[in-house]
Amino acid sequence: MDINHITNKEDKLKLAKKIAEKVQDGQVIGFGSGSTSYLAAIEIGKRVKEKKINIIAIPTSEEISKVCEEYKIPIGNLTTNELDWSFDGADEVDPKGNMIKGMGAAMFKEKLNILSSPINYILVDDSKFVQTLGEKHPVPIEVFPSAMAYVSERLTKLGATSTIFRGMTENNNTILDTEFEKIYDKLEEDIKVIPGVIESGLFIGYNVEVIRS
C-alpha cells in the first residue's frame, strides 16, 4: 500500500496512534485490513520496537501480515491463540454501530477476528459514517466460484438490485459487490444461509467500540 495515496491520511494516522497506545506486553491482538489498519499496524510495529514489548498478531490479510513481518511481530492463529482484543476499520458505520466492511475483500477473516475477540475497536474517520447502510458502498459477498450464478439469483430474491463481479479474494473465492433495495436487520443472516456464500460484508449487531478521529 502506498501511504502517500491514502485518503484522509491525517485523520487515519490519529486513529492509528490511538490504537497503538493500547498495546501492552504479552497481548494477542487481531489486526484488521484496509488503509486505517495498515497505518495502525505500522504504529504498533513502532511501539513494539521502541518499547521492546512482545505481542502476537493475528492479521486478516497478506498486506497486514507483511507489515507484521517487517516489524518482527510474531503471527499467530485462532486455532492456537486466544485474542485479547482486535482492531479494524470499516467502509460504512451507521448510528447503531452496524457496518459494511470488505471493500478490501478480507471480511471473512475480519469477521472471524471480531467474533473471536472479547473487545473490538473499529477505527473510522468521519467520512465513514452514514445514516443508513448502503448509502455509499455495495455489500461485498464472498462466494465459492462455481456458485456465482446460483447465489446471484438468490440474492435477487432477497432484494438485490445489482450483483457485480469484482475479482478474487486471497482465499481464491469470488467477490460480488451487491446493492440492495433495503438492508434490513436479518439480511446478514439471510445471505449467509445461501449455499455457496462464504461470508458477507454486513456486520449487524456486533460487539464493537467505534473510535472516531
ABEGO torsion letter per residue (X at the ends): XBAAABBGAAAAAAAAAAAAAABBBGBBBBBBBEAAAAAAAAAAAAAAAAAGBBBBBBBABAAAAAAAAAAGBBBBBAAABBBABBBBBBABBBAAGBBBBGAAGAAAAAAAAAAABABBBBBBBAAABBABBGAABBBBBBBBAAAAAAAAAAAAAAGBABBBBAEBBAAGBBBBBBBBABBBAAAAAAAAABBGBABBABBBGBBBBBBBX
